[in-house]
Amino acid sequence: MITSPLPDAARANWVDRFAPEGLKPWLKLGRFDRPIGIWLLLLPGWQGVALAFAQTRTAPDVYGWWLVAGFAIGACLMRAAGCAFNDIVDRDIDRQVARTAARPVASGRISVKEAWAFVIGCSLVSLLILLTFNLTAILLGVGSLALVAAYPFMKRITWWPQAWLGLTFNWGALMGYAAVGGQVHAAVLLLYVGGVFWTLGYDTLYALQDIEDDAMVGVKSSARRLGGRVRTGVAVFYGLAVLCAAGAGVAAGLGPLFAVGLLAYAGHLALQVARVQSDDGALALRLFKSNREAGLILLAAVALGAIPL
């Protein structure tokens, strides 16, 4: 039985250090040993909530703080469900890729039926949380299922599965904004589009780890498509992400402190671009993980934008 951490999981992750042996495969199926994915799914939702409150210059009430907590719990569960579904669909490919061969379904530690039960269980609990939101947010949440279901197949039909991940992972921005005010405004649409470009950039960095294995098994990715132009491509994606975020701030009428935070966000992304090396997968992983801080910086910028000067 393979029990060592996956290459993109921290060696000191809490699952391998502290979790009971019987729970480890299940926690790894949901990628709880690699929480960066939870952050990257959660932060757009929080940004959408923050934008709605910042635009109206109001502070979160009890319901607003429940949205913060509900999105956090939901992000943990839906990311886990999405990863398990991805592992079910990709189990044959995963067995051929060094980084993913030890995944629980690919390695046989969890059966396909058991993985489906995991997906359904996580989804049902997430549904209960979703039903506490308003109708617009509920409808948006249901609509996101099509994006989630289609994602594992994108790497087979397009060179840009990272773009589809961007559409999926940033859907929470629309939901978070709508959950506050019951509608979708141009400001959050710009925030969403900016998030799509942000994800396209950071997931291109992530795909550098698998570029050789992906070529062998015929899996498509933006990293493979860009080839030697990865740095230029990521720079363009990140630049568009910053421009769209700036547009969101203008459309929402955010204050000057938003611009200060946006500059910090742009600087963080620029440093990633300056450091990336297309032949260094370990560095690419570190840069990818640093996007938690990038997302937090943008979240802080949006929140600060509510402060008048």
Stockholm file with secondary structure:
# STOCKHOLM 1.0

chainA/1-309         MITSPLPDAARANWVDRFAPEGLKPWLKLGRFDRPIGIWLLLLPGWQGVALAFAQTRTAPDVYGWWLVAGFAIGACLMRAAGCAFNDIVDRDIDRQVARTAARPVASGRISVKEAWAFVIGCSLVSLLILLTFNLTAILLGVGSLALVAAYPFMKRITWWPQAWLGLTFNWGALMGYAAVGGQVHAAVLLLYVGGVFWTLGYDTLYALQDIEDDAMVGVKSSARRLGGRVRTGVAVFYGLAVLCAAGAGVAAGLGPLFAVGLLAYAGHLALQVARVQSDDGALALRLFKSNREAGLILLAAVALGAIPL
#=GR chainA/1-309 SS CCCSCCTTSCTTCHHHHHSCTTTHHHHHHTTTTCTHHHHHHHHHHHHHHHHHHHHHTCCCCHHHHHHHHHHHHHHHHHHHHHHHHHHHHTHHHHTTSTTTTTSTTTTTSSCHHHHHHHHHHHHHHHHHHHTTSCHHHHHHHHHHHHHHHHHHHHHHHCSCHHHHHHHHHTHHHHHHHHHHHSSCCHHHHHHHHHHHHHHHHHHHHHHGGGHHHHHHHTCCCHHHHHGGGHHHHHHHHHHHHHHHHHHHHHHHTCCHHHHHHHHHHHHHHHHHHHHCCTTCHHHHHHHHHTHHHHHHHHHHHHHHTTSCC
#=GC SS_cons         CCCSCCTTSCTTCHHHHHSCTTTHHHHHHTTTTCTHHHHHHHHHHHHHHHHHHHHHTCCCCHHHHHHHHHHHHHHHHHHHHHHHHHHHHTHHHHTTSTTTTTSTTTTTSSCHHHHHHHHHHHHHHHHHHHTTSCHHHHHHHHHHHHHHHHHHHHHHHCSCHHHHHHHHHTHHHHHHHHHHHSSCCHHHHHHHHHHHHHHHHHHHHHHGGGHHHHHHHTCCCHHHHHGGGHHHHHHHHHHHHHHHHHHHHHHHTCCHHHHHHHHHHHHHHHHHHHHCCTTCHHHHHHHHHTHHHHHHHHHHHHHHTTSCC
//
